[in-house]
Each structure stands twice: as structure tokens, then as C-alpha cells.
Amino acid sequence: MDFEGILAALQAGEFDGVNHDYKPYKGYGKTSYQTSMHVVGDTINVTKTSSGKFFNGKENERWSESSTDLLSGPAAVNFIEQRPYYFQQVRPDLF
């Protein structure tokens, strides 16, 4: 992978509009996790959602928590290196 080339393409906005919801996975117990990403300009918005349920003594109650990380620069390129598939479709020459 061309680290500098990917960084330059990201800063030029060539990956703008790339988005994907990664397959949810189960953690410990009844908690599931979902990761979504969306590229806006030179920033990757990564949203991590945790959800599950617990028994409150009468019935099951569902809960959900989300957090969003904004990645840019080298942190964004590291994210792309871990999950290159959707970025590779835009610029296959860099991978």
C-alpha cells in the first residue's frame, strides 16, 4: 500500500462519499457491536454502536449506545489500511 499516495488522495477528496456498514458482531453476553463509516471530504466518520438487552425483573429492556470518531490524516490512513476494500474500488492503483 502506498501510504503517502492514500493520504494525498484522501486530502484531495477522492474518497468523498465512500460509506459502508460493517457486519455486526456479537461480543460477550447479549451485546452486539456495529461499525459504520462515511467519508466526508478528507475526514472519515466512524460510528460504533453497541446494543443489547437486559432483564429488569419484569421484562427485557433494550439499550443502545453510539460514539462517533472523526479520523483525518495518518489516523484515517491507518483505518483505511485495516479495511481497504471499499477504498480500493475507488483508487485500485494505490493498493
Summary of the structure (lengths in Angstrom):
residues: 95
radius of gyration: 16.7
end to end distance: 4.6
largest distance: 57.2
contacts: 236
relative contact order: 0.24
helix: 26%
strand: 41%
